[in-house]
Amino acid sequence: MADLTTKYMGLELKNPIIVGACNLATEIRNLKKMEEAGAAAVVYKSLFEEEVHLENLELFERRTEYEERHAEMVTLFPNAKLDPAFPEDHLSNLRKAKESVSIPVIASLNAVYDETWIEYAEKIEETGVDGLELNFYTVPEKFDGEYDDIEKRHIKILLDVKSVISIPVAVKLSPFYSNPLRLISDLDKAGASGMVLFNRLFQPDIDIQTEQHQFPYNLSNPEDIRLPLRFAGLLYQNIKASVCANSGIFSGQDVIKLILAGADCVALVSTLYLNQIDIISTMLKEIEKWMEKKGYQSLGDFRGKLSRKLSENRLPFHRAQYLDFMMGTTEILKKYKIII
């Protein structure tokens, strides 16, 4: 039988498939089903600081809505102190998630202020989780500021978080940086245990009939695998941190591609929504069958085989535009029945 074990963030995993942060993980029955299907680890749903502030604002408005309704009624609610912007229910659920399965459980954090990254990280570690994933990204809103302000802030946050907790810390990045490889290298030097590539950011849409913004779900497509595949190939043997590929992963063949490029593991989300949790076991069987056919005993036998460092063909990592001799344009035109 093929050996599918791998390492991620210093954690020993039984195979390269982990479940990415999503709402599915909030149900204990789903967590157990993920483990039964063969998931090697689960990233619990992200804690968003913005949601915490919105919940506290809503609570405050409810408590003060009828204040001083008349002279003898100052308030309808006891003068209780508001929760200091930290959701104890999330911590409680995170603790229950960790206790419900035997596979590693990794927390995910989206904070806003520098000090709360540290505060939340400390509280999350107390739940007993096996690791922490920091979501780093930025929304383009301002024209001022230096080019590297954002990158410097990300590195500082990572250093500050690592200074107060002992569990391994991974960073989940978007691809929208002027030099992603440089940032990844700097985060690696700052002590990140893993790189999750890439975060799928919310993108708005517009309904032209109502002339209003829409907020659609942002599930990935099979073609989305190509970006993390390229970066996995670029990073292989160039950083100490583990590489976890994210986006566009729907089959065992996709996992194989990413390991050939150099990834240590993959994170699934969209395919779990579209094809149900049991797809994990199907993907694992596909990987084992392919490895047996190729004569590979372990993932290490072919990991990085098609990375920039080990591949005989470096062209895929150096080109950004289509070339006829690369793409086989004539065959493409025949395939899609395009007439010129």
N, C-alpha and C positions, 0 to 999 in steps of 0.2 A: 504493500500500500504506500502511496506517495506521502511524503512528509510535508505538510502544509504549514508547519510552525514558522513563526516570524517574530520579530521584535518591533515594538512601537513605543516611543517615549521611555524606553528602558523596561517596558512591560513585556513579559513573555505571553504571546498569543498563540492559540492553537491553529489559527489559520489567518489569512490576510484580510478577511471581511469583517468590518465593524459597522455598526449602525450610527449614522451621523445624527446630530442634534435635530430633533423634530418632536411634534406633539404625540406621535405614536408611543414614545417612551414614557409618557406620563401615566399610562395605564399599566398596572402591575401584571395583568394577564398578557399584555403585549410583550412586556419585558421577558416573561417566562417563555412565551412563544418564540421570541427572537433567539433566546438561548437554546431552545429545543431544535430550532431550525439550523443551528450551527454558528450563529454570530459569535465572533471571538471577543467582542467588547461592545459596549453601548455608550454613546455620548448622550447624556440626559439633555432634555430641552433647555435651551439657553435662558439664563436669568437676564432680563433686560432692565437696566436701571430706569429707563424712560417709563416703562410700565409701572414701576414702583411709584414714581412721582405722580403719574396720572391717577393711580389708585388712591394715593393719599389725598390728592386734590379733590377727587370725587367724594371721599369720606368726609373731608372738611366741609365741602359744600352741603352734604346731607345733614351734617351736625349743626350747621349754622343757618340753614334755610329758613327756619321759623323763629330765630332768636328775636327777642323783644317784640313778640307778637302783640302783647299789650302790657300794660304797666305791671301787672302782677305775675306775668310769665316771662322770665328773663331768657329761659332756654327750655327746650323740650328734651334735651339730652344732658346726661351728666357731664360735668366739666373735666372729662378725661383727657389725658395727654395723648396726642397723636403718635402713632408708630413712627419712629425715626427712620423712615424710608428704607426699611429692609423687610422683605417678605418672609416671615418665619414659616409660612406654609410651604414655600418653595424649599427651604432647608429641610423641613420635616419630610416632604415627599422625596427629596434627594436621598435622605437617610434610609427611607423605606425601600427605595429602588435598589440601593446598595445591598441591603439585607435580603432582598428577594431573589437575587441571582448569584451564581458563583463566579461568573465571568467579570472582568474588570468593568467598572462604571466610571466614566469620566464626566466631570461637570463642565458646563460651558457658560461663559460670562461675557456680557455686553454691558460695560459700564460707561459712564459719561465723564465724571470728574476724576481727576488723578487720585485723589484721596480715597474715593469709593472703590476703585480697582483694588486697592490694598485691603480696605475694610471687608469687602465682599469675599475676596480670596481667602482671608483668614477664617471667616465664618464657614465658607464652603469646605475648607480642609477639615474642619471639626466634624463634618458629617461622616468622614471615613472613606470618601471617594478615593479612587486610585490615581487620579490625575485631574488636571484642569486645562481647559482650552480657552484661550483668550481670543476674542474676535476683534481683529484690528481692521478698520476700514475708515473711510471718510467720505462724506457727501460733498461734492463740489458746490459751494455756495458763495465763496468770497473770491475776489480778484486780488486782494492784497495778501501779504505774507510771503515768506521766503520759500523757495522750492523744497527745501528739506526739513521744514518745521514739523510736518506731520511724521516723517520717518524718525526724527530725533525723539519726538514725544512717544512714539510706539516703543522705541528701544528703552527709554527711561522707565516707562510703565512696566515693561517686562523685568527690568533689573529690580525695580521697587517691589514687585510682586514676589520675585524669587528670593528677595532678602527676608521675607516674613513667613514663607511657607516652605515645606520640605518635599511635598509631592511633586512629581514631574509636571512641567508646564509646556504646553504646545501653543502655537499661535496659528490662527486661521486667517489667511490674508485674502484680499481681493487682488486682481491682476493690475489694478489701475495705479501704478506708480511709475515714475519716470525711469527708474532702474530697479525692477523687482529683484534681480539677482543680487545686486549690491545690498538691498535691504535684507533679503533672506540671509546673506552672508553675515551681516552685522548682527542680526537677531540670533544667528547660530553662535557667534562669538560671545553674545550676551548671555548665553546659557539656555536657549530654547531647546527642549528635548524633542520637539516634533514640529513639522511644518505641514499644515493642511492647505492644499491647493486645489480649488480656490473657493472662496465664499461666494455664494450666489446672492447678489444684492437685489433688493426690491427695485423694480423699474416701473414707473407709472405708465398708464395708457390713456387715450382720449376717446370718448364716445362722440362721434361727429354728429349724431342725431340730437342728443341732449346737450351737446357742447359742454360736457363736464368731464372731469378726470375720473378714471377708473382705477381700481386697485386689484389687478388680477393676481392669482397665485403664480408663482414663478418656478414651476417644475422644470427640470433639465430635459434636454433632448440628447439622443445618442451622439450627435455630432459634437456636443460640448466636451466630449472626452479628449479632444485633440489638444486643447490648451494645457490641461494638467499633464498629458502625455509628453508634450514637448518639454515642459519644465522638469518633469521627473527625469527625463533623459539628460537635461542640462546639469541637474544637481547631483546626479549619482557620483559618489566618491569625491564630491567637492565640498560637502558639509558633514559635520558630525551628527546633526539632528536627523531623526527619521523623517521620511517623506510619506505623507498620506494623501493619496489622490482623491479628489472629490469633484463630482459633476459628470453627467453623461454615462454613468456606469450601470448597465442594465443586464449584463450576462456574464457568464464565466469567461467567455472570450475577451470581454473588456478588461477583466481583472488580469488575465494573462498578458494582454498588451501592455498594461501599465507596469507590471512586474518586469517584463522584458525591457521596458524603458528605464527602470530603476527604482520604482516605488517600493516601499516596504509593506504598505497595506492600502486599502481603499475604504472610503466611507459611503454607505448607501443611504439614500433617502427617497428620491423620486420613484425608483423602481418598487419600493415597498408600498407606496401609495397606489401605484398603477397595477402592480402584479401580485400584491399581497406578500406577507412576511415569509411565507414558505418558499419564495423564490430564492432565498439564501441557500437552502439545501440543494436546489437545482443547480445553482451556480457552482457550488463546491464540487458537485459530482462532475460538472463539465471540466473543471480545472484538473481534477484527478484523472479523468479519462484522457485528457490531452497530454498530461505529464507521462502517463503510462505508455501512450502511443509514441511519444518522443524519446522515451527512455530516461527521463529526468527523475531522480530520486527525491529531490528537495527543491524548494523555491530558490535557494542559493545557487543551484546548478544553472539557472538561466536568468536570474535577476541582473539587470543592467546589461544584458547581452547586446541590446540595441540602443544603449546610451551613447552620448557623444564620446565618452571616454573609451568605450570598448568597440563601438561599431566601426566597421570598415567604411561605411558610407556616412560622411559628416554633413552632406548636403542638406538633409532635412532640418538640421539645427542652425543653418546659416542663411537659408532663404526665407523671405517674407512674401515674395510675389510668385505668381504662377509662371512656369516656363513650359513651353510645348514639349520639350524632350523629357521633362519630369512627369508631366500630367498625362501624356499620351492623348493629346487633344482629339485626334481622329477617332479613337475608340470611345471617348466620352460623347462626342457628337452622335455617333452611331447608337450608343446606349440610350440616349434621351431623344433620338429621332429628330435631331436638329438639322435643318437644311440651311446651308449658307450659299 
